[in-house]
Amino acid sequence: LLPGSTVHTDDWAAYRQLQARLPNVVADHGVVVHRYNFVDPITGVLTQHVESAWNRLKSVIKERRGVRRGDLQSFLNE
């Protein structure tokens, strides 16, 4: 994360104090509570894009039966 980043997360307890714990990094923390909505109707915050990207990455890693640590960053960059 770069200083001044905007972060969108779900309402998992570990994320609730994210902005307080990283005040010089997280400038804005948008939250969506999935038990009520998948997209926050007021702010438009959603996490589906990130969750989808992680699922695709996990599928590729599983197909390859793992990825060397040195190659992981190139997968993340895609």
N, C-alpha and C positions, 0 to 999 in steps of 0.2 A: 504494500500500500504506500502511496505517496502522500506527503502531508497535504491536508485539505481534501482528502478523498471522501466521496459519498459511498456509503455501504448500505446495501439492501439485504436483509436477512428475514428468516422466519422468526417466530416468537420463542425459540428455544431459550431456556433459562440462562445458559452460558453467554448468550449474545446481549442480554438485557442491559448490562453495564459496559458494553463495548465502547461507547463514546466517552464515558467517564474514565475508563482504564487507559484509553489511547487519545487523550484530548488534543495532542499536537498532530495527530494523524487523521483521525476520523472527524471531519467537519460536520457531516450530516449522516444520521443513521435512520433509514427508512425501514419500517417493520410491517410485515403482513402476518396476521394471525390465521393460520390455515383452518382452524376449527370453525371459523366464521366465513372466510373468503379465500380464494386463491389469488385474487388481485384486490388490494385495498381499494374500496370504492371512492375514497376521498383523495388519497395521494397517488393512486395508480401503481404503488409499489407491488412488484411481483418477484418471485424467485424461480419461476419455471425455466428460464433460459439457462441459468447456472446449473440447476438440477439436471436439465437435459444434457448439457455439455459434459458434466461429470459422468452421467450414465453412458454416454458414447465413449468416453475415455476408458471407463472401466471395462466396457465390452471389448475394446481394442486390446487392452492389456490382457484380458482373459483369453482372447483368441491367440495371442502371441505367447501365452503361458508365462506372462511376466514381462517386465521391461527393466533393462539395466538402469541403475540410478543416473548414469551419465546421459541416458537418452530421454529421461522423463521430462526434462525442461523443453525439449523440442516438441514433444507431444502436447504439452501445456501451451506452447506458443501457437500451435495450430488452432 
